[in-house]
């Protein structure tokens, strides 16, 4: 099973930006990003297919951009215009149930 490792989280002020990375130990097809805020269920954020087609949750559309570098087996999530409600642990996922360990994103002044 391909191992997924997220990185790039941190503390940022509202309106700021972060770029998350999901590095895979091997080649990957479709990848999705999800997030889980304290006390809430994990929710889907964005997805990208092996061919590069993308989809976004309405809550992040126009602010987040998912992309991939197949040569590096890495998928990125560029997050702009961040809001406090974007605070969560962000996870990448491949296949039916292959998850990374997550990276914390905190948006606060």
C-alpha positions as CSV (number, residue, x, y, z in Angstrom):
1,X,0.0,0.0,0.0
2,X,1.3,3.4,-0.9
3,X,2.2,5.5,2.1
4,X,1.0,9.1,2.3
5,X,2.8,11.9,4.2
6,X,1.2,15.4,4.6
7,X,3.2,18.5,5.4
8,X,3.0,22.2,5.2
9,X,0.5,23.0,8.0
10,X,0.9,25.7,10.5
11,X,-0.5,28.9,12.1
12,X,-1.6,31.6,9.7
13,X,-3.6,34.8,10.1
14,X,-7.0,35.2,8.4
15,X,-6.5,36.2,4.8
16,X,-3.2,34.4,4.6
17,X,-2.0,31.4,2.6
18,X,-0.5,28.0,3.1
19,X,0.5,25.2,0.7
20,X,0.0,21.6,1.9
21,X,1.9,18.7,0.3
22,X,0.9,15.1,0.2
23,X,3.9,13.0,-0.7
24,X,3.3,9.4,-1.8
25,X,5.8,6.5,-1.6
26,X,4.8,5.4,-5.0
27,X,2.7,6.3,-8.0
28,X,-0.9,7.3,-7.3
29,X,-4.1,7.8,-9.2
30,X,-6.9,9.9,-7.8
31,X,-6.1,11.8,-4.5
32,X,-8.4,13.8,-2.3
33,X,-7.9,16.2,0.6
34,X,-10.2,16.1,3.6
35,X,-10.3,18.0,6.9
36,X,-11.6,17.5,10.4
37,X,-12.2,20.3,12.7
38,X,-12.5,19.8,16.5
39,X,-15.9,18.2,17.4
40,X,-16.9,17.8,13.7
41,X,-16.9,15.0,11.2
42,X,-14.2,14.7,8.6
43,X,-15.3,16.4,5.4
44,X,-14.1,16.2,1.8
45,X,-12.3,19.4,0.6
46,X,-11.0,18.7,-2.9
47,X,-10.0,15.9,-5.3
48,X,-7.8,15.4,-8.3
49,X,-7.8,12.5,-10.8
50,X,-4.8,10.9,-12.4
51,X,-5.5,12.9,-15.5
52,X,-5.6,16.2,-13.5
53,X,-9.4,16.8,-13.3
54,X,-10.3,18.7,-10.1
55,X,-13.3,19.2,-7.9
56,X,-13.8,21.3,-4.8
57,X,-16.2,21.6,-1.9
58,X,-18.4,24.7,-2.2
59,X,-16.8,26.1,1.0
60,X,-13.4,26.3,-0.5
61,X,-14.1,26.8,-4.2
62,X,-12.3,29.9,-5.5
63,X,-9.9,29.9,-2.6
64,X,-8.2,26.5,-2.7
65,X,-6.3,24.9,-5.6
66,X,-5.4,21.3,-5.8
67,X,-2.6,20.2,-8.1
68,X,-0.2,17.4,-8.7
69,X,3.4,16.7,-9.7
70,X,3.4,13.1,-11.0
71,X,7.2,13.1,-11.3
72,X,7.4,13.6,-7.6
73,X,4.4,11.5,-6.6
74,X,3.1,14.6,-4.8
75,X,-0.2,16.4,-4.6
76,X,-0.5,19.9,-3.3
77,X,-3.3,22.0,-1.8
78,X,-2.8,25.7,-2.2
79,X,-5.0,27.5,0.3
80,X,-5.5,31.3,-0.1
81,X,-7.8,33.7,1.7
82,X,-7.9,31.5,4.7
83,X,-10.6,31.9,7.2
84,X,-10.8,30.8,10.9
85,X,-13.4,28.2,9.9
86,X,-10.7,26.5,7.8
87,X,-8.9,25.5,11.0
88,X,-8.7,21.7,11.0
89,X,-6.4,18.8,10.6
90,X,-6.0,18.2,6.9
91,X,-5.6,14.7,5.5
92,X,-4.9,13.3,2.0
93,X,-6.4,10.0,0.9
94,X,-5.9,7.6,-1.9
95,X,-8.1,4.6,-2.8
96,X,-10.9,3.6,-0.6
97,X,-9.3,4.0,2.8
98,X,-5.6,4.9,2.5
99,X,-5.0,8.0,4.7
100,X,-2.0,10.0,5.7
101,X,-1.4,11.1,9.3
102,X,-2.7,14.6,8.8
103,X,-1.3,18.1,9.2
104,X,-2.7,20.8,11.5
105,X,-3.8,24.1,10.0
106,X,-4.8,26.9,12.4
107,X,-6.2,30.2,11.1
108,X,-6.2,32.8,13.9
109,X,-5.1,36.3,14.6
